[in-house]
Amino acid sequence: MRRTLVEQGQNHHRPAACDDAEPMSSIADKRARFRALHAEGCFVIPNPWDVGSARVLQHLGFAALATTSSGFAWSTGRPDYGVARDDVLAHVGAIAAAVDVPVNADFESGFAAEPEDVAANVTLAVATGIAGLSIEDTDVRVAGRLYPKALAAERVGAARAAIDAADAAVVLVGRTEGLLADPTAVSAATSKLVALAEAGADCLYAPGVWSKDDIAAMVRAVAPKPLNVLAQNPALTLADYAALGVRRVSVGGALARVAWGAVRAAAEEMKKGSFASLSTAMPGKDLNGIFRR
């Protein structure tokens, strides 16, 4: 019987911020808990874009978090894929250190083309204290191009070897972006996920899969390894994803876009002379209470 996040129990660890607080969980403990989450059930892994949003999401009880490359890039005034490797390493390390829950890093395409260079960068990422990371098949050198299946698998295999040499407990997510360019290419995306699973990915992810039938087929194809699904279909609930066999559900840059949308809407009202939308803001005392802990 599959369990949802609610049935598994939300995370109740608290970050250490004062002398009488419990100590922060060790990196080893975070990694063990993260791997256990992938063993059964279905959980939501929301995507903070900075340390503050990560702390708020932890406060709300989520058992794990995942960074978002787009959300982080936007917070620095840059487009997705516009942030350098060292900036991302500092970013994911800061978030991992600021919360007491496991963090999965959106490590884009590994910031390299050749498998050996991906491996070297993955080694650096593991050293930041993250509990997992994803490697996708986007070839950032050419707009819209993906690495072919064989090379994508080789790159994931190199990432797997790097993780095993550093700490095999870190979860490796193999990811293909094909459906974002062509939503009908489900068969090709599924075939690539199978190749990434065979290359050593612990969890598989193809953002853009939409229908129940396609999701269920993808779950079966990569089984017994878990599938991550990006929550894009508003008709599907967490219970629906669990029933389909999905192991984890993420939202990518959606939370960041919700925040940016709220800022834009409030600012547009201010331009018209109204400050009424500011009444929907989260109270400062609530934020201070979260960040004081």
ABEGO torsion letter per residue (X at the ends): XBBBAAAAEBBABBBBABAABBBBBBAAAAAAAAAAAAABEBBBBBBBABAAAAAAAAAAGBABBBBBAAAAAAAAGBBBGABBAAAAAAAAAAAAAABABBBBBBAEAGGBABAAAAAAAAAAAAAAGBABBBBBABBAABBGBBBBAAAAAAAAAAAAAAAAAABAABBBBBBBAAAAABAAAAAAAAAAAAAAAAAGBABBBBBGBABAAAAAAAAAAAOABBBBBBBABAABBAAAAAAAGBABBBAEAAAAAAAAAAAAAAAAAAAAGBAAAAAABBBAAAAAAAAAX
